[in-house]
Amino acid sequence: MKKGYLTPPVIIILGLICFFVGAALFANTKLFPKTKTQPVSSTSPLPSPSPKSSPDETTNWKTFKSSRIPLSFKYPPVWPVSASNDAFINQFSGRVEAVDFATTYIPNSRGDSFGYIIVDQDSKDKAPEQYLKSTYDDISNDLIIKKFQIGSDLGYKVEIQPKQSTKKLGGTFFAAHERYVVFKNGLIYEISLTNPTFMDSDPEIVKKSFLQILSTFKFTN
């Protein structure tokens, strides 16, 4: 055998090795194709905007604070509020406070108003709902009593269907068909909107303002 030359068997073996290596590479490429890695986005989803809260319409209202009892509340500047004098209060047994809404809207100072608050001492001889029934049953055909939130306290809404257009009770004329009553600290607070259409006012606007006033009630100094 000449030096530098490969014998036929060696050539055959090398050829087989190259063949099998090439076949293996070809099979690996076809059977197991490389998968492309998708890039991961680094951008975080934008947070959804939070709903805007409604503005508090009572922010710039005035505040009434009773000098006689632990009561304060806010009211619109266009609703003047005035507490009654001692002479008027002393006409009623057990009465400790009386407040009128918007008396200045009334021509010729007749003493009428959009609404009022009267506060009497609570004798506590009856449970709240018994007291309400005994007080209003005689002036209403269909008396409805519901729990109602007044300020931070739970009170009552009394819906009245008057037996007559006006009915005298306790020396005053009741024209309103709703009362809002709170029993608190040994006192009975009765709040009423008597005349929402007075002076050609929009009754819906007046009623809305009245309920906003109720939401601001505080029964502490």
C-alpha positions as CSV (number, residue, x, y, z in Angstrom):
1,M,0.0,0.0,0.0
2,K,1.4,3.4,-0.9
3,K,1.8,5.9,1.8
4,G,-0.7,8.8,1.8
5,Y,-3.5,6.8,0.2
6,L,-6.5,5.4,2.0
7,T,-7.5,1.9,1.4
8,P,-11.0,1.2,0.0
9,P,-12.4,-0.1,3.4
10,V,-11.3,3.1,5.1
11,I,-12.9,5.2,2.5
12,I,-16.1,3.2,2.7
13,I,-16.2,3.6,6.5
14,L,-15.6,7.4,6.3
15,G,-18.3,7.7,3.7
16,L,-20.8,5.9,5.9
17,I,-19.9,8.1,8.9
18,C,-20.5,11.3,6.8
19,F,-23.7,9.8,5.5
20,F,-25.2,9.1,8.9
21,V,-24.0,12.4,10.4
22,G,-25.7,14.3,7.5
23,A,-28.9,12.2,7.8
24,A,-29.1,13.0,11.5
25,L,-28.7,16.7,11.0
26,F,-31.3,16.7,8.2
27,A,-33.8,14.7,10.4
28,N,-33.3,17.1,13.4
29,T,-34.0,20.1,11.2
30,K,-37.2,18.7,9.7
31,L,-38.7,16.9,12.7
32,F,-37.9,19.5,15.3
33,P,-38.1,23.0,13.7
34,K,-37.0,25.9,15.9
35,T,-39.9,27.9,17.4
36,K,-39.6,31.6,17.4
37,T,-39.9,33.2,20.8
38,Q,-42.6,35.9,20.8
39,P,-41.3,39.1,22.5
40,V,-43.1,39.8,25.8
41,S,-44.6,43.3,25.9
42,S,-43.3,45.4,28.8
43,T,-46.2,47.8,28.6
44,S,-48.6,47.5,31.5
45,P,-52.4,48.0,30.8
46,L,-53.6,51.4,31.6
47,P,-55.8,51.6,34.7
48,S,-59.4,52.4,34.1
49,P,-60.4,55.9,35.3
50,S,-62.2,56.0,38.6
51,P,-65.8,57.4,38.5
52,K,-66.0,61.0,39.5
53,S,-68.0,61.7,42.6
54,S,-70.8,64.2,42.5
55,P,-70.0,67.6,43.9
56,D,-71.5,68.4,47.3
57,E,-74.0,71.1,46.6
58,T,-74.2,72.0,50.3
59,T,-70.6,73.0,50.6
60,N,-71.3,76.8,50.4
61,W,-74.6,76.7,52.3
62,K,-75.1,78.5,55.5
63,T,-75.3,76.8,58.9
64,F,-78.0,77.2,61.5
65,K,-77.2,76.4,65.1
66,S,-79.9,76.5,67.8
67,S,-79.1,78.4,70.9
68,R,-81.6,76.3,72.9
69,I,-81.0,72.7,71.9
70,P,-78.2,70.5,70.4
71,L,-79.2,71.0,66.8
72,S,-77.5,72.3,63.7
73,F,-78.0,72.0,60.0
74,K,-77.0,73.6,56.7
75,Y,-79.4,75.4,54.4
76,P,-79.4,77.3,51.1
77,P,-78.6,81.0,51.3
78,V,-81.9,81.7,49.5
79,W,-83.8,80.0,52.3
80,P,-83.6,82.3,55.3
81,V,-84.0,80.4,58.6
82,S,-85.2,82.0,61.8
83,A,-85.9,80.6,65.3
84,S,-89.0,81.6,67.0
85,N,-89.0,83.8,70.1
86,D,-89.6,82.6,73.6
87,A,-93.1,84.1,73.7
88,F,-94.2,81.9,70.8
89,I,-92.5,78.7,72.2
90,N,-94.0,79.2,75.6
91,Q,-97.5,78.9,74.2
92,F,-97.0,75.2,73.8
93,S,-96.5,72.8,76.7
94,G,-93.2,70.9,76.4
95,R,-92.0,72.9,73.4
96,V,-88.3,73.8,73.5
97,E,-87.6,75.1,69.9
98,A,-89.4,76.2,66.7
99,V,-87.6,77.2,63.5
100,D,-89.1,78.5,60.2
101,F,-87.7,78.2,56.7
102,A,-87.8,81.1,54.3
103,T,-90.3,83.4,56.0
104,T,-88.9,86.4,54.1
105,Y,-90.4,84.9,50.9
106,I,-93.9,85.6,52.3
107,P,-95.5,88.9,51.2
108,N,-96.5,91.3,54.0
109,S,-94.8,89.2,56.7
110,R,-97.9,87.0,57.3
111,G,-95.8,84.5,59.2
112,D,-96.1,81.7,56.7
113,S,-93.1,79.8,55.5
114,F,-91.8,77.0,53.2
115,G,-91.5,74.7,56.2
116,Y,-90.7,74.4,59.9
117,I,-89.0,72.5,62.6
118,I,-90.7,72.0,66.0
119,V,-89.0,70.3,68.9
120,D,-90.9,69.0,72.0
121,Q,-89.8,67.2,75.1
122,D,-90.3,63.4,74.8
123,S,-92.4,62.1,77.7
124,K,-91.3,58.6,76.7
125,D,-94.7,57.2,77.7
126,K,-95.0,55.6,74.2
127,A,-92.7,53.9,71.8
128,P,-91.9,56.0,68.7
129,E,-94.2,54.4,66.3
130,Q,-97.1,54.4,68.9
131,Y,-96.5,58.1,69.4
132,L,-96.6,58.8,65.7
133,K,-99.8,56.8,65.2
134,S,-101.6,58.5,68.1
135,T,-100.4,61.9,67.0
136,Y,-101.4,61.7,63.3
137,D,-104.1,59.0,63.1
138,D,-106.9,61.5,63.7
139,I,-105.9,63.8,60.8
140,S,-105.1,61.1,58.2
141,N,-107.2,58.6,56.3
142,D,-104.2,56.5,55.4
143,L,-101.2,56.9,57.6
144,I,-97.9,55.4,56.4
145,I,-94.8,55.3,58.6
146,K,-91.4,54.4,57.2
147,K,-87.8,54.5,58.6
148,F,-85.9,57.4,57.1
149,Q,-82.3,58.6,57.5
150,I,-82.0,62.1,58.8
151,G,-78.4,63.3,59.1
152,S,-76.5,60.5,60.8
153,D,-79.6,59.3,62.7
154,L,-82.4,57.0,61.8
155,G,-85.8,58.7,62.1
156,Y,-89.2,58.3,60.5
157,K,-91.0,59.6,57.4
158,V,-94.7,59.9,58.1
159,E,-96.9,60.1,55.0
160,I,-100.3,61.7,55.6
161,Q,-103.5,61.6,53.6
162,P,-105.5,64.4,55.2
163,K,-109.1,63.9,56.0
164,Q,-109.7,67.5,55.0
165,S,-107.6,70.0,53.0
166,T,-106.4,71.6,56.2
167,K,-106.8,70.3,59.7
168,K,-106.0,72.1,62.9
169,L,-103.8,70.3,65.4
170,G,-102.1,71.7,68.4
171,G,-102.9,75.3,67.5
172,T,-101.2,75.2,64.0
173,F,-102.5,74.3,60.6
174,F,-100.9,71.4,58.8
175,A,-100.8,71.7,55.0
176,A,-98.0,69.3,54.3
177,H,-98.6,65.6,53.6
178,E,-95.2,64.5,54.9
179,R,-93.5,64.8,58.3
180,Y,-89.9,63.7,59.2
181,V,-89.5,62.9,62.9
182,V,-86.5,62.0,65.0
183,F,-86.5,60.9,68.6
184,K,-83.1,62.0,70.1
185,N,-81.7,62.9,73.5
186,G,-85.1,63.1,75.1
187,L,-86.5,65.3,72.4
188,I,-88.9,64.8,69.5
189,Y,-87.9,66.7,66.3
190,E,-90.6,67.2,63.7
191,I,-89.5,68.6,60.4
192,S,-92.0,69.5,57.7
193,L,-92.1,71.1,54.3
194,T,-95.4,72.8,54.3
195,N,-95.6,74.8,51.1
196,P,-93.1,73.8,48.3
197,T,-95.1,75.8,45.6
198,F,-95.2,79.1,47.5
199,M,-94.2,82.2,45.5
200,D,-94.4,80.1,42.3
201,S,-91.3,78.0,43.2
202,D,-90.6,74.8,41.4
203,P,-91.8,72.2,43.9
204,E,-89.2,69.6,42.7
205,I,-86.3,72.0,43.3
206,V,-87.7,72.9,46.7
207,K,-88.2,69.3,47.7
208,K,-84.7,68.4,46.6
209,S,-83.3,71.3,48.7
210,F,-85.4,70.2,51.7
211,L,-84.1,66.6,51.6
212,Q,-80.5,68.0,51.3
213,I,-81.2,70.0,54.4
214,L,-82.3,66.9,56.2
215,S,-79.1,65.1,55.2
216,T,-77.0,67.8,57.1
217,F,-78.8,67.5,60.4
218,K,-76.6,67.1,63.5
219,F,-78.1,66.6,66.9
220,T,-75.1,67.6,68.9
221,N,-73.5,71.0,69.5
